[in-house]
Amino acid sequence: VENIQTNPSDTNMGFTWDEVEGGFKYWVYKYNAETDTWASAASAYSGEAVVKLLDANTEYQFKVICKFEDGTMMKLADADIITAKTSEAVATSNISGTADIVDATITWDAVEGATKYWVYKATSESGPFYIYNSAYETTCTVRNLRPDTNYYFRVVALTYNNGIPTISDVNASPTVHVTTTSATQITTVSTGR
């Protein structure tokens, strides 16, 4: 397999290559340094594939092999090693929130290229965080909360890197803390990031 190109995002690695004459199916293998083994990470019937669920800002090694129409297959040992690094995680910033008795409004700075955001909610700063809702703008109103209760929110962004969807890591997102009140007084807290 020749002319292999990579297209990294923060959690995915896109691949393109020249299709091999007589090629039927292709596999992308990823190297695991801990076990010193290669494992299949993606497959395709054409000259492109995406390996998903990678860590941001991390270097990986890959190989691409082909199975031919006659049933023979390239040897993994004969394939060239491709080294590529995922990009930095895309995270939201400057998350802030206000709350009254049963509602909270969460706002954040726009992420360049983001087409959608997911707002996560927890009742503990350490989580677990669960998806509350999605938003196409940089604000979300969270309704029907319990009075006199601490809530923690995180926001992740959906972006596209050369057609490959990328969702920022919820664990890399800053957290905003709001407390609902028992009166109609407004409480404002900001992360300052």
C-alpha positions as a Markdown table, in Angstrom:
| # | Residue | x | y | z |
|---|---|---|---|---|
| 1 | Val | 0.0 | 0.0 | 0.0 |
| 2 | Glu | 1.5 | 3.3 | -1.1 |
| 3 | Asn | 1.1 | 7.1 | -0.7 |
| 4 | Ile | -0.5 | 6.8 | 2.7 |
| 5 | Gln | -1.6 | 10.1 | 4.1 |
| 6 | Thr | -2.8 | 10.9 | 7.6 |
| 7 | Asn | -5.4 | 13.4 | 8.7 |
| 8 | Pro | -5.3 | 13.8 | 12.5 |
| 9 | Ser | -7.9 | 15.2 | 14.9 |
| 10 | Asp | -7.7 | 15.1 | 18.6 |
| 11 | Thr | -9.4 | 11.7 | 19.0 |
| 12 | Asn | -9.3 | 10.2 | 15.4 |
| 13 | Met | -6.8 | 9.5 | 12.8 |
| 14 | Gly | -8.0 | 9.6 | 9.2 |
| 15 | Phe | -6.1 | 7.7 | 6.5 |
| 16 | Thr | -6.1 | 7.8 | 2.7 |
| 17 | Trp | -3.9 | 5.7 | 0.4 |
| 18 | Asp | -3.6 | 4.7 | -3.2 |
| 19 | Glu | -5.7 | 1.6 | -3.8 |
| 20 | Val | -3.7 | -1.5 | -4.8 |
| 21 | Glu | -4.5 | -3.2 | -8.1 |
| 22 | Gly | -6.5 | -6.3 | -7.3 |
| 23 | Gly | -7.0 | -5.1 | -3.7 |
| 24 | Phe | -10.2 | -6.2 | -2.1 |
| 25 | Lys | -10.1 | -5.1 | 1.6 |
| 26 | Tyr | -7.7 | -3.0 | 3.6 |
| 27 | Trp | -6.8 | -3.0 | 7.3 |
| 28 | Val | -5.2 | -0.3 | 9.4 |
| 29 | Tyr | -3.2 | -1.8 | 12.3 |
| 30 | Lys | -2.2 | 0.2 | 15.4 |
| 31 | Tyr | 0.9 | -0.6 | 17.5 |
| 32 | Asn | 0.5 | -1.2 | 21.3 |
| 33 | Ala | 3.9 | -0.5 | 23.0 |
| 34 | Glu | 2.8 | -2.0 | 26.3 |
| 35 | Thr | 2.2 | -5.4 | 24.7 |
| 36 | Asp | 4.6 | -5.0 | 21.8 |
| 37 | Thr | 1.8 | -6.1 | 19.4 |
| 38 | Trp | -0.1 | -4.8 | 16.4 |
| 39 | Ala | -3.9 | -4.9 | 16.4 |
| 40 | Ser | -6.5 | -4.2 | 13.8 |
| 41 | Ala | -7.9 | -0.7 | 14.4 |
| 42 | Ala | -10.0 | -0.1 | 11.2 |
| 43 | Ser | -10.9 | -1.7 | 7.9 |
| 44 | Ala | -12.2 | -0.5 | 4.6 |
| 45 | Tyr | -13.0 | -1.6 | 1.1 |
| 46 | Ser | -11.5 | 1.5 | -0.5 |
| 47 | Gly | -8.5 | 3.8 | 0.0 |
| 48 | Glu | -9.7 | 5.5 | 3.2 |
| 49 | Ala | -10.4 | 4.7 | 6.8 |
| 50 | Val | -10.6 | 6.3 | 10.2 |
| 51 | Val | -9.1 | 5.0 | 13.5 |
| 52 | Lys | -11.3 | 6.3 | 16.4 |
| 53 | Leu | -11.1 | 6.7 | 20.1 |
| 54 | Leu | -7.5 | 7.8 | 20.3 |
| 55 | Asp | -5.9 | 10.1 | 23.0 |
| 56 | Ala | -5.3 | 13.7 | 22.1 |
| 57 | Asn | -1.8 | 15.0 | 21.5 |
| 58 | Thr | -0.4 | 11.5 | 21.3 |
| 59 | Glu | 2.0 | 9.9 | 18.8 |
| 60 | Tyr | 0.9 | 6.5 | 17.3 |
| 61 | Gln | 2.4 | 4.0 | 14.9 |
| 62 | Phe | 0.2 | 2.4 | 12.2 |
| 63 | Lys | 0.5 | 0.0 | 9.3 |
| 64 | Val | -1.9 | -0.5 | 6.3 |
| 65 | Ile | -2.2 | -3.9 | 4.6 |
| 66 | Cys | -4.3 | -5.3 | 1.8 |
| 67 | Lys | -6.2 | -8.5 | 1.1 |
| 68 | Phe | -6.3 | -9.3 | -2.6 |
| 69 | Glu | -9.3 | -10.6 | -4.7 |
| 70 | Asp | -7.5 | -13.9 | -5.1 |
| 71 | Gly | -7.5 | -14.4 | -1.3 |
| 72 | Thr | -3.9 | -13.7 | -0.6 |
| 73 | Met | -2.9 | -11.1 | 1.9 |
| 74 | Met | 0.0 | -8.7 | 2.4 |
| 75 | Lys | 2.2 | -9.6 | 5.4 |
| 76 | Leu | 2.0 | -7.2 | 8.3 |
| 77 | Ala | 5.8 | -7.5 | 8.7 |
| 78 | Asp | 6.3 | -6.2 | 5.2 |
| 79 | Ala | 4.2 | -3.1 | 5.6 |
| 80 | Asp | 5.7 | 0.3 | 6.2 |
| 81 | Ile | 5.3 | 2.0 | 9.6 |
| 82 | Ile | 3.4 | 5.3 | 9.6 |
| 83 | Thr | 4.0 | 7.5 | 12.6 |
| 84 | Ala | 1.4 | 10.2 | 13.2 |
| 85 | Lys | 0.3 | 12.4 | 16.2 |
| 86 | Thr | -3.2 | 13.4 | 17.1 |
| 87 | Ser | -3.9 | 17.1 | 17.6 |
| 88 | Glu | -4.5 | 19.0 | 20.9 |
| 89 | Ala | -7.9 | 18.5 | 22.4 |
| 90 | Val | -10.4 | 21.1 | 21.4 |
| 91 | Ala | -12.0 | 22.4 | 24.7 |
| 92 | Thr | -14.5 | 25.0 | 25.6 |
| 93 | Ser | -13.4 | 27.9 | 27.8 |
| 94 | Asn | -14.8 | 30.6 | 29.9 |
| 95 | Ile | -17.7 | 28.6 | 31.1 |
| 96 | Ser | -19.9 | 30.4 | 33.5 |
| 97 | Gly | -23.3 | 29.9 | 35.1 |
| 98 | Thr | -26.2 | 31.5 | 36.9 |
| 99 | Ala | -28.9 | 29.8 | 38.9 |
| 100 | Asp | -32.2 | 30.7 | 40.6 |
| 101 | Ile | -34.5 | 28.3 | 42.5 |
| 102 | Val | -34.9 | 25.6 | 39.9 |
| 103 | Asp | -33.1 | 26.7 | 36.7 |
| 104 | Ala | -29.5 | 27.4 | 35.7 |
| 105 | Thr | -28.1 | 29.1 | 32.6 |
| 106 | Ile | -24.7 | 28.0 | 31.4 |
| 107 | Thr | -22.7 | 30.1 | 28.9 |
| 108 | Trp | -19.3 | 29.5 | 27.3 |
| 109 | Asp | -17.0 | 30.9 | 24.6 |
| 110 | Ala | -17.5 | 29.6 | 21.1 |
| 111 | Val | -15.0 | 27.0 | 19.8 |
| 112 | Glu | -13.8 | 27.8 | 16.3 |
| 113 | Gly | -15.5 | 25.4 | 13.8 |
| 114 | Ala | -17.9 | 24.0 | 16.3 |
| 115 | Thr | -21.2 | 22.9 | 14.9 |
| 116 | Lys | -22.8 | 21.7 | 18.1 |
| 117 | Tyr | -22.2 | 21.5 | 21.9 |
| 118 | Trp | -23.2 | 19.0 | 24.6 |
| 119 | Val | -23.8 | 20.2 | 28.1 |
| 120 | Tyr | -23.0 | 17.7 | 30.8 |
| 121 | Lys | -24.4 | 17.8 | 34.4 |
| 122 | Ala | -23.3 | 16.3 | 37.7 |
| 123 | Thr | -24.1 | 16.8 | 41.4 |
| 124 | Ser | -20.5 | 16.2 | 42.4 |
| 125 | Glu | -17.4 | 18.1 | 41.2 |
| 126 | Ser | -15.8 | 14.7 | 40.4 |
| 127 | Gly | -18.8 | 13.4 | 38.5 |
| 128 | Pro | -20.0 | 11.3 | 37.0 |
| 129 | Phe | -21.1 | 13.8 | 34.4 |
| 130 | Tyr | -24.1 | 12.9 | 32.2 |
| 131 | Ile | -25.3 | 14.5 | 29.0 |
| 132 | Tyr | -28.1 | 17.0 | 29.9 |
| 133 | Asn | -28.8 | 18.5 | 26.5 |
| 134 | Ser | -27.2 | 19.7 | 23.2 |
| 135 | Ala | -27.0 | 23.3 | 21.9 |
| 136 | Tyr | -26.2 | 25.0 | 18.7 |
| 137 | Glu | -25.4 | 28.3 | 20.4 |
| 138 | Thr | -23.1 | 29.1 | 23.4 |
| 139 | Thr | -25.8 | 29.0 | 26.0 |
| 140 | Cys | -28.1 | 26.4 | 27.6 |
| 141 | Thr | -30.8 | 26.8 | 30.2 |
| 142 | Val | -31.0 | 23.8 | 32.5 |
| 143 | Arg | -34.5 | 23.4 | 33.9 |
| 144 | Asn | -36.3 | 21.6 | 36.8 |
| 145 | Leu | -33.3 | 21.5 | 39.2 |
| 146 | Arg | -33.7 | 20.9 | 42.9 |
| 147 | Pro | -33.6 | 24.1 | 45.1 |
| 148 | Asp | -30.6 | 24.5 | 47.5 |
| 149 | Thr | -28.5 | 22.0 | 45.5 |
| 150 | Asn | -25.0 | 22.1 | 44.1 |
| 151 | Tyr | -24.6 | 21.4 | 40.3 |
| 152 | Tyr | -21.5 | 21.1 | 38.2 |
| 153 | Phe | -21.5 | 21.5 | 34.4 |
| 154 | Arg | -19.1 | 20.9 | 31.6 |
| 155 | Val | -19.5 | 21.6 | 27.9 |
| 156 | Val | -17.9 | 19.7 | 24.9 |
| 157 | Ala | -17.8 | 20.8 | 21.3 |
| 158 | Leu | -18.4 | 18.9 | 18.1 |
| 159 | Thr | -16.0 | 20.1 | 15.3 |
| 160 | Tyr | -15.1 | 18.6 | 11.9 |
| 161 | Asn | -11.4 | 18.2 | 10.8 |
| 162 | Asn | -11.4 | 17.6 | 7.0 |
| 163 | Gly | -14.8 | 15.9 | 7.2 |
| 164 | Ile | -14.0 | 13.8 | 10.3 |
| 165 | Pro | -16.2 | 14.5 | 13.3 |
| 166 | Thr | -14.3 | 15.3 | 16.5 |
| 167 | Ile | -15.8 | 15.6 | 20.0 |
| 168 | Ser | -13.8 | 17.3 | 22.7 |
| 169 | Asp | -13.1 | 15.2 | 25.8 |
| 170 | Val | -15.6 | 15.9 | 28.6 |
| 171 | Asn | -12.7 | 15.3 | 31.1 |
| 172 | Ala | -10.6 | 18.1 | 29.5 |
| 173 | Ser | -13.4 | 20.6 | 29.8 |
| 174 | Pro | -13.4 | 23.1 | 32.6 |
| 175 | Thr | -16.2 | 22.8 | 35.2 |
| 176 | Val | -18.6 | 25.5 | 36.4 |
| 177 | His | -20.3 | 25.2 | 39.7 |
| 178 | Val | -23.7 | 26.7 | 40.4 |
| 179 | Thr | -26.0 | 26.4 | 43.4 |
| 180 | Thr | -29.7 | 26.7 | 43.1 |
| 181 | Thr | -31.2 | 29.0 | 45.8 |
| 182 | Ser | -34.2 | 28.8 | 48.1 |
| 183 | Ala | -35.1 | 32.4 | 47.3 |
| 184 | Thr | -35.3 | 34.2 | 44.0 |
| 185 | Gln | -31.8 | 35.6 | 44.5 |
| 186 | Ile | -29.4 | 35.0 | 41.6 |
| 187 | Thr | -26.0 | 33.2 | 42.2 |
| 188 | Thr | -23.2 | 33.7 | 39.7 |
| 189 | Val | -20.0 | 31.7 | 39.5 |
| 190 | Ser | -17.4 | 31.8 | 36.8 |
| 191 | Thr | -14.3 | 29.6 | 36.1 |
| 192 | Gly | -12.4 | 32.6 | 34.7 |
| 193 | Arg | -10.8 | 30.4 | 32.1 |
